Amino acid sequence: MDRHSIKDLENWKASKWRKPLVILGARQVGKTWLIQEFGKRNYEKVVYLNCQSNSNLGPLFDGDLDPNRLLQGIQIIARETIDPTTTLVVIDEIQEVPRALTSLKYFQEQRPDIHLATAGSLLGVAIHKESSFPVGKVNIIDLHPMDFDEFLRGLGEEKLADLLVQQDFDLISTFQSRFIELLGQYLFVGGMPEAVVRYREGRSVEEVRQIQREIVRGYENDFAKYATPSISRQISQVWSSMPHQLARENRRFVFGHVREGARSKDFEDAIRWLQDAGLVHKVTRYTKPGHPARSYEDPKIFKLFLHDVGILGAISGLDPEVLVNRIRAFEEFHGALTEQYVLQQIVAATNEVPMYWTPEKPTAEVDFAIERPSGLVPIEVKASENLKSKSLRSYIDRFNPEEAVRFSLSDYRWQEDLVNIPLYAIGPWLRN
């Protein structure tokens, strides 16, 4: 298995401005594997400590946060010697020991020679909860579920993945059927690394679904463990409403579908918790394509997506038989799986959550929009080979963007003043 973030970590190691590293990401997206694999490839030694399983770490950080004292304690606990020139120090599940997060400030100021990397399943929650987080004293890398490119490589389809990266669309079209078949598999399996590995080993959708359910149970246990009782109930209600919210043809988030009569203030904290935990992405509406786009944001109107299409299928009870009928897979939930997939690829490739557009009277809707050098690029998502784009055409006529894109199952092509990108080629196109 390979991850794009390995390159980000290598750049971190080589940087003369390197600071202690914090890896953010939802539970089970592969943070521990990533940091250990990076260490094996780039250092003579990895000293690994887990704040959740090692009871000695809490007392160590309860005392003086002098880095030299902490390094001495870490070496005693790990029974290892730390050489700053050859050793990577890893502190995992660091959110369990808040003062360990605080100590990163002093490592940056007093021992910048130490290669120190940290990770945690709910670090986003901890960061917003703890005022002592060392803002400006750390480097941060966000890790997301595996995108389609990583999925292909995880299944041993490196040559097909390389072909997409090369963007040779004449040759890509030769293998369209195979790409669509694999993309249908991705819609079910998703990008959680354990699910991908299990699917690679046995191609068993039943085993994949079991892993997904276990991951979901872990998330739901976190609601009760890391949130107050009142917020925990609200988080569970929002989480449970997600399949229904996304199954609607108009995917604008409706609080009344969480609880009858509910208003935004009833669930704002719950949605923020889910965002901080990396489990949902909030796609807000913008009113016109100005720059910067966020200055024209309407935060009260938004769509809420999960972080992984496979997890969406699991909590929705998606029938594995959709893999048999590839078109059904893309059209399931009124195309919600496809739209969730596109959102996931955009976030993985750009590390930014896109926005979307509707006019004041919502007679049209552009599914997503991203910032590119040419400006704000409107994106329409099609769950089939249908190339009619009434909403996107309305947007183009109104705002005349320099670039407009449709993602569909069709081959790459220019059509008047917009370009069609195959759904399976989104990631490489975004990174190009």
N, C-alpha and C positions, 0 to 999 in steps of 0.2 A: 504494500500500500504506500502511496505517496500523497503528500499534501502540498498545496501551493505555499502554505505558510512556512515550510522549511526554508524557503528562500528569504522570507522576511526575517527569520531568526538568524540566518547566516549574515544578512546585512546588519542586523543588530550587533552580532559578535564583532564584525569588522569595523564598526563605526568608532571614530575617535571621540564621539560625544555620547558614547554608550552610558546608559543609566540602568539601575535595577529594572528588570522587566516584569510586567504584569500581563498575564494572558487572561483575557475575558472570554467567556462563552458559557452557553447553557450546559447543564449536566449531560454527560455522555456524548459530547461532540468530538472527543478525542484529545483533550488538552494534555492529559498525562502521557499518553502514547507519543504525542507530537514532541513534547519537551524532552522525553527520554530518548527518542529516536534521534532528535537533533543533537543531543549530547553525545550519543554513541558515535555519530558521524564526524563530530567536530572537536571533541575533547578527549584527552587521554583518560580522564576520570570524571564520573558524575557522582556527586554526593547528594543523595535524594532523601528528603525528610517529608513526612506527611503529618500535618497538624491534627488530622482527625484520628489517626491510629496511634500516634506517639504521645503518650501522656506527659513526657518530660519537656515538651516544647512550650507548653503554657507557662510553667514556672520559670523557664529560662527567660522568656520575654517579659515576665512580670517585674523583673529587676531592672537594673541599669541597662539602657539601650546602646551603650558604647559598642561599636561594631567589633572592636578587637576582643572584648569580653564575649560577645555573642559568637564570634568565630571560634573561640576557644571552646565554648559550650557545645557548639554544633559538632566540632571534631570529636569531642568526648562522646556525645550521644550517637553519632554515626560510626564511631570507631574508625575514622578515616583522617588522613592528613590533607589539608587543602593547600594546593599550590596555585597561587593566583594566575600563573601563566598557562596552566594545563587543566584546571579543574572548573567544572560547572557546578555551582551550588543550586539545588532545586528545593524550594519550599512549596509543597502542594497543599491544597485545601486551606490556604492561608486565611480565609475568611473566618475560620474557627478560632483564630488567635488574633484579635484586632491589634494588639500591640506589635505583633510581627509586621503587620502592614505599616504601622507608624515607623518602625525601625528602618524601613527602606530609605527614608529621608536621610538618616545618618550614614547609611552605607553610601549613598550618593555623594554626600558632602565629605566624608572622612576616608572611605575605602572604595573609591571608584575603580580600583584595579581588580576588585572581586567581580567575577562573572556570576551574577545572581539573578535567577529567574524564578518567578512565582506564578501560581495558578490557583483557581478555586471555582467550584461549581456555582456559587452564588455571590461572586465577588461584586457584581453590579449592585446587588442589594446591599452588601456590606459597605460599599463606597458611599452610597447615598445615606446610609444609616450612621456611619462613623465620621465625625467632623475632623478626626485626626488623619484622614487619608492624605498621603504626601503629594499633594497636587504640584505638578511641575518638577517633581523629583524622580519620576519614573518614566520609562517608555511603556507604551501600551500596544498590544496586538490583540485584535478581535478574531476569535476563531468561530467559524460557522459550520453547520453540517456540510458534508462533502457535496460539491457541486457535480454536475453531470460529467464534466471532464475527469474529475477525480474518481467518480463512479466507474467510468469506462476503464480507467487504468487499474482500479481495484479489481475489476473482473478479468484483467489480462488483455484488454482490448486497446493496448497502447498505440497500435498502428492507426486504428480508427480515430483515437483521440488526437494523435499527431496530425492527421489529415484535417481535422477541424481547426487546429491551431494554424495550419498553413493557409487556411481560407481559400483553398482551390475549389471553388464551388462547382466547376464543371465535373471534376473528379468526385467531389462529395455527392453530387446528384446520382452518380452511378450506384452508390450504396445507400440511397435514400430508404429503401425498405428495411435494411438492417438497422439503420440509425433509429427509425421510428419504432422498431421492435424493442430495441434497447431502452429507448426513452419511455416506452410503456412500462417496462420493468422498473425503471427508476421511479415512475409515478407511484408504484406500489411499495418498493423497498425504501425509497427515500435516501437520505444522506447520513444517517446515524452510522458511524463506522462499524459497530458490532453487527448491525443488521446487514450491512454490505458484505462483511467478511463471511457471515453465516450463509448468505445467499450465494456467494462465490463458491463456497465449499460444497454445498449440496443442492442449490437451486430449489430449496424447499420454501414455498411461500408460507406454509404453516409455521415453520421455525422462525421465519422473519417476523410474522405477526406476533408470535409469542414474545420475542425480544422487544418488539415495539410496545406491547402491553406492559411488560415489566418496566420499561423506561417511563411510560406514562404513570404507572403506580408510584415510581420514585418521585416524579414531579409532584404528584398529588400529596405524597407524604411530606414533601418540602413545604407545601402550603401551610400545613398545620405546625410544622417544626420551626419555621423561620419567620412566620407572620403572627401578629396578634390574633386572638380568636375571632374578633369582628371582621378584620381584614381578610382572614383566612376564608371565612364563609363567602365573602364577596368575590375573592379570587376564584374559588370553586365554581361559583355561579357564572362568572364571565367565561371561564374555561369550558364549562359544560355547554355554554351557548354557542361556542365557536362553529361546530358543524352546521347548525341552523343559520347562523349569521352568513356563512360563506355559501350555503346552498341557495340563498336567495339570488335572483337574477341581478337585482341591484344590491351590491355587497356593502353598501354604506352601513356602518355599525349602528344598530338601533338598541338603545338601552331598554326599551319596553320589551324586547325579546329576551333580555336577561331576567327581568322580573317585571311583572305587570305594573305600570305606573311609575317605573323607575326613571330617574333623571341622571344627568351626567355626574353631578356632585356625589351621587350615591356610590359610584364605581370608579371614580378617577384614581383613587389610591390603589385599588386592586389592579387596574390596567397598568399603572406605573410600576407596580411590583412585578408584574409579568414581563414588562419591558426590561426592567433591571435584571431579571433572572435570565433574559435572553430567549424567552419562550414565545414572545409575540413581537410583531413589527407593526407600528402604527403608521399608516399611509394617509397623510392629511391632504385636504383639498387646497388648491391654489386658485386664485380668482383671475389672474392673467399672467402671461409668461414674461414677467419682468426679471431684472437681475439686481440683487440675488433673489432667487425664487422664494426663499423663506420669508422675505419681507411682504410677500403677497399671499401668505398662508392663512387659511381659515381653520384654526385648530379645533373648532367645535364640530366640524364635519370630517369624518375619517372612515377608512376601512381598516379592519384589524385582521392580520394574517398570522398564522403560526410560523414557527421557524423552520419547519420541515414538512414536506409533502407526505412522507411516509407516516409521520405521527398524526397528521390530519386524517389520513385513511384509517389509522388504527382507532382513533377516538370516534370516528364516524361509522365504524363497522363496515368499511368498504369490502365488498365481496372480492376475494382473490380472482374470481373468474373474469374480472375485467381484463386480466392479462391475455385471455384467450381472444377477446374482441378488442383490437387495438384502438379502433375509433371510439368505442364505448368508453375506454379508459380516459380519453382526452375530453369527452363530452360529459363525463360524470359530474353531478352537482351543477348542472348548467355551465360546465366549463370551469368550475371552481378549482379542480385539481390542476388544470393547466395554468390558471392565473396564479395559484399558489406556487407552482413550479417556477414561473417567470419571476415572480417577486424574489424567490429564493436565489435564483441565479444572479439577479441584479445585486442583491445584498452581498453575495459571496464575491462577485467580481469587483464591485466598487467600494465596498464597506460603507455604503450609504443607503438609507431607506429612501426610496423614491417618493414622489407625490403623485396626485392625480387631479384631473380637471373635470368640472362640470360647470355649465353656466348657472346663473342665479335661478333660472327656471330650468330644471334638469331635463332638457329634451335630448341631450347628447352627453356622452361621457368618454373621455380618453383614459384608458385603464391605468397608465403610469406615465411619468415624465422624469427624465434624468438630466443632470447637468453635463454637457459636453462642451468642448472648445467652441463649437458653433452656436452654443446657447442652450436653452431648455428644449430637449428633444421629446416630442410626444410619442407614445408607444401604444399601439392597439394590439390586443392579444386575441388570436383566433384559435379555437379548439379543433379546427378542421382545416381543410384546404380551401374553404370559402374565402375569397379575396375581396368581397364587398366591404367597404369601410366607410359607412355613412357618417359615423361620429367623428372619425379621424378626418374625413373629407371636410366636414363642417368646421373643425378646428383649423385645418390648413387654410380654408377660405377666409376665416376670420382673422387669423394671426400671422399667416404667411411665414412659418418657421423655415430656417435654412435647411433643417434636416427633420424628417419624419419617418417613423419605422413601424412596420407591422411584423409581429412574430406569429408564424402559422406553420402548418405542416407542409406548406408548398415549398418548392425550391427557391433559391435566391433569385431575385429579379427586381429590376426597376420598373415602377409603374407610375407614369406621369411624374409627380414630385414627391414620391415616397419610395422606400426600399422595403422589400420583403426579405426577412431573415428567417431561415428554418428554425423551429423551436430548439432543435438539438445543437444549433451552432451559436446560441446566445452568448455563452460565457466567453469563448475566444473572440467573438465580435466586440464585446464590451471591453475586453482587455487590449484590443488591437490599437 
